[in-house]
């Protein structure tokens, strides 16, 4: 047993649920098993994209983020379903509760993946036995497949969990790197995106092994401090701990939305900016937080995207303040070409309990009066389900299914 648990190092699992949304739907309706299935944000509209798909669909070329029309073309028998986020959240919470039976040292990363540190779990058996029991339990009780990576640090555990799917289990130790990790293409490395991969390939770093042996000064020149970090990871060096509190950390809160069609209609744009600012205000309020930097994102019809921001000398958390700055930024930077997507993000976010507010008597009175109105609206919203003062035309964009999740659900398993 002692050979499995190093005296100085750690033993870390990365648990990655396989085709999570599709797997949950198959567990809920077994008739879907073995069929090509895709979960899409909005199958009826142009903006609909594939969020995830079953392995049967992937064999036909269906991929995540692929437009629905393209997926249907590749796989005419494809079954497409709307996301059921409540169902996925419930399944996720049940999975993470199972992890708590092993250790309290759990770090959820997203709805379908997380890390656990089992270094002090010798009483439960060796890591392989613990991983097998966990994988079997998730499959038996939830009817959901997962892959587990076992390694001395988070990076290697993450890489290991990707090496065999579905229902995979891979051990990746530092001594395994030359034949398990280093031969992989550089774009397969966690933390290396498309642009970073292109920069590395331009200097003939085409595999993870080449990155591991690259000149650190050259890497710094093209990638900055991230170049050295990636080289360390390629050599199996990662000192990050499994941090149960990491889920509570946030630096920005935002909202973005694709328009049903490319538009230059100022009324539609204005309405969307109002909705986005309202979404951001609500999420800030839920976090009891405020920020002092507002950023807008504009994606044009040709996919060209710009982001512009303004740093403030004070913290804000109200829709009116967020909207005012976002509008100013938009007016200043919009080139009048058709817009495909808009986003508003409040950055440099801090919890209110850590913000020292310096309000003069006039500001205080103004804010106090506003707060009365907000409390009334909140009470009416709770009673009637929606803000009764919100006048909108057409579809409520915030009611449509979204393909991304905020991290505020990741503590569900503790309840």
N, C-alpha and C positions, 0 to 999 in steps of 0.2 A: 504493500500500500504506500509506503514511504517514497517509492520510486515515482509514483504518480503525483505526489504533492511536494513540490520543491521547498527546501528550508527557507529560502529567501524570496522566491518568486511567487507569482499568483497563478491561479487556474481560473480562466474566464470562459464563459459560454456566450456565444451570440445565437439567439433563437430567432429564426426568420420563418414566418409563416408562408407557405407556398401558395401562390395565386390567391391571396387571402379572400378578397371580396367574392371571387368566383367560387372558391371552396366553401365559404359560408353559405352561399346560395345553394350549392349542391348538397350540403349537409341538411339544409332546411327542406329541400325538395330533391330527394334521391333520384327522381326521374331524369334530372339534368346530368347525372354522372355519365362520363364517357362521351358527352356531346360537346361540340365546339360552342363555348359560351363566352360572352364578353360583357363587362359592365361598362356602361358609357354614361357620361355626364348628362347628355341630352340627345338621344338618338334621333329626334325629329328635326333638329336644327343643324345648320351648317357647322356651328361651333362645337357640336358634339364630338368628343374624342373618347377613345378607349382608355379606361382607367386601369383595367387589368383584364386578363383573359385566361381561360383554361389552357392546359397544355395541348389539348386537342385542337384548339383554335391557333395556338402558337405554331403548331406543326404546319398549318396552312399559311403562315406568314403574318398572322395578326400580331401586332405589337402594341405595347403601351404608348399612349399619346398619338396613335394613328387616328386620322379622321374616320368617322363611322362609315362614310361612303366608300372609302378605300378598303376598309376591313370587309365590308359586304362584298366588294368586288373580288377580293382574294378568296373569300369563303362564303359562297351563296347560302349555305345551310347554317350560317352563324346565328345563334340565338343571342339577342341583345336585350339586356335588362337595365332598368334604372337602378342607381345605387340605393340601398336601404341602409342609411348610416346608423340608425338606431340598432338595427340587427348586427351590424359590424362592431359597434361599440360594445354591445352586450357580449359578443363572442370574444372580443379583445380582453375585456375585464375578466372573464372567466379564465382565459389563458394565463393572464398575469397573476391571478389568484393562485393558480397552480404553482407558479414560481415561488410564491411566498411560503409554500410548504417546504421548500428547499433552503431558502436563505432570505433574509430581509434586504440583502445588498443587491437591489434591483434597479436598473436604469432603463426605463422605457425610452425608446427613441422615436417610435411612431406607433400607429395603431396595430401594426403587425410585426414589430421587431423590438428586441431589447437585449440588454446584457445582464448577466448575473455573475457574481464572484463567488465561487464555491470553495475557495481555498480552505475555509474552516469547516468543511462538510465531510470530513473523513469518516464520520460515523455512519454516513449514508452509503458508503462504498467508494469504489474508484470512479473517476470522472466518466469513463465509458458506461459503467453501470448506471450512474445517475442520469446521464444523457439519454440512454436507452429507455429507462423507466419513465422519464419525462415525456419523451417523444411518443411512447406507447400510450401513456395516459391521455395526452392531448388528442391522439387519434381515436382512442376508445371512447372517451367521455364527450368529446366535442365533434368527433368525426372530421377533424381537420388535420391535414398533413403539415409538418414543419421540418426544416433542416436546422441542424445544430453544428456550430463551429466551436472547437475546443482548442484553446491556445493560452499562452502565458500573458497575452495582452489584448486589448480591444481591437486593434487593427488586424492582427493575425486571426482573431476569432471571427471578425467580419469577413475577411477573405476566405476563411475556411468554410463558413456556412454557405458561401456561393459556389463552392466547388462541386457539390453534388446535390441535385434537386430532381424530383421531389423526395421527401423522406430521407434526406442524406444526413450523414454524420461524418465529420472530418476532423482529425487531429492535425494541427499545424504547429510544430515546434520550430525553434530557430535552426536546429540542425536539419530540418526538412526543407529549408528555403531553397538550396541549390537545385533540387529536382522537382519540388512542388510549386514554388512561387516564382522563382526567377525566370523560368521559360515562358511565362505568360506574357501576352502582348501588353504594352504599356497602358493601352486604353482600358484594360480589364482591372487596373488597380483602383481600389477605392480611394477617392479623393482626387483622381485625375479625370477632369472633364474633357470635353471635346477640344476646347481651345488650348488647354494645357498640354494635351496629348500632341496636338499639332506642333506646338513649340518644341516639345521634346523630340519628336520625330524629325524635325528640321535639323537637329544636331546629332542625328543618328542614334538617339536613345529610343529604341523600338520595343524593348522588353523591360520587364521589371528588374531583371538581372543587370542590364546595362545601366539602369538608373542607380542601382545599389553600388555600382563601381564608378559612377560618374564623378567628375571633378566638381567639388562643392562650390568653388568660386564661380565656375561657369554657370552652375544652376542658379546661384544667387543673382547673377547678371540678368538672366532671362525670366526668373520667377520670383525674385526677391527672397524673403525669409521662408516662403513656402517651398522653395527649391530644396533648402536644407532639410526642412521637415519631411518632405517626400522621400528624400534619400535615406533619412533615418528609418522611416517606415518600411522602405524596401529592404532594409537590413534587419527588420524585425524589432526595431526600437520604438517603443511607444509607452510613455510613463503615465498616461492618463488613467485615473482610477475609475472604477464603476461607482458613479455618484448618484444616489437616490434623489438628491435635491436638484440635479441638473434640469429636470423637467420644469422646475419653477423659474428657471432663468429665461429672460427674454429681453431683447434689446430693441425690437421693433414690432409694431402691430399694424397690419395693413389689410386692405381689401382691394381686389381687382375684379374686373368683369369684362368678358368679351361681348360686344354688341351683336344683336341678331344679324345685322348687316353693316358693312362699312358705311360711315355717315359723316356728313359735314353739318348736319342739322343741329343748330345751336340749342334748340329746346331739348332735344334728346340728350345732348352732351351735358347740358345743365342739370337735367333730371338725374342722370347717372352720377354726376359729381355729388349731388345731394345724397343719393343713396349710399355711395361709398363712404362719404364723411360720416353718415349716420352709423354705418356698420363699424367703422373705426371707433367712434365714440362709445358704442355699446360694448365693444371688446375691451377698450380701455377701462370702462366702468366696471366690467366683470373682473378685471385684474386689479382694480383699485390702483390704477397707474396713470401716469401722464408723461408726455414727452416734449422735447424742445427742438425738434427738427421735423419739418414736413416735406415729404417727397411726393412728386407725382410721376407716374409712368405713362407714356403715350406710345402705343404701338400702332403704326400706320398700316394702310391697306397692303403695302408691299413688304410687311413684316419688319420694316425698319423701326427700331425702338429707341426712345430717348428717356432718360430720367433726369429730373431737375429737382433740387431741394433748396430749402432755406432754413438756416439755423436761427433760433430765436433766443432772446436773452431771458426767457421765462418759460415755464412749463405750461402746456395746455392739455385739455382733455375733453373740451366741449365741441360739439358738431359745428357751431357757428364759427368758432375760431379756426378749426381745422379747414372748414370749407372756404373761409375768406382767403387764407394763404394759398390753398390749392387752386382756387380760381385765379388768383393773381399770377401764380406760376404758369397755369395753363394759358392764360391770355398772353403772357409774355413769350411763351415758347411754342405755341401751336403754329404750324406753318400753313394752316388752312386746307391741308390735304385730308382725304377721307381717313377716319379713325376706325381701327378694328377693336382696340382694347384700351381701357383706362384703369389706372390704379392710384390709390392714395395710401401712403404709409406714414405713420408717425414713428420717428426714430429717436434714439437716445432716450429710451423709455426707462422710467424708474417707478418703483412702487411709491405711493403717496406718503407712506409712513416714513420714507427716507428723504422726502423732499421738504426742505424748510421754506414754507411760503412766506413771502414778505409782502403783505397787502396793506395798502394805506386804507384809511377809513372809508373813502369813497368806493374803492374797489371791493372792499369787504361787504358794504351794503348792497352793492350791485350783484355780487355773487350770491349773497344770502337770499335776495329776492328771486334770482333765477332758480336757486335750489328748491324753493317752495313750488315753483311751477313744475320742475323736473319730478318732484315727489308725487305731485298730483297725476301727472302723465303716467308715471310708473304704476301707480295704483290702478288707474283706469286700464292700462295695458294688460296688467295681470288679470283684471276682471273680464275684459273683452277679447283678450288674445293678441291684439295689435294696438299700436299707437292710434287712438281715435282721432287725433288731430292731423294725421299724415294724409295729405291729399295727393293722390297719384293717379296717373292715367295709364291704362294698359296693364302690363304684367308687373308684379312685384318681383324685381330681379332677385332680391335676397331670399325669396321663397323657393327659388329654383334650386335643384340639386347642385351641389358644388363638388369638385373632384379633389379638393384639398382640405386638410383638417388643421385647426388650431390645436395647440398642445394642451388646452385646458381639460381635455377628456382623459389624459393619460394617468390621472390619479383615481380614475373610476374604480380600479381593482381594490383600493384601500377602503372603500365604503362598505 
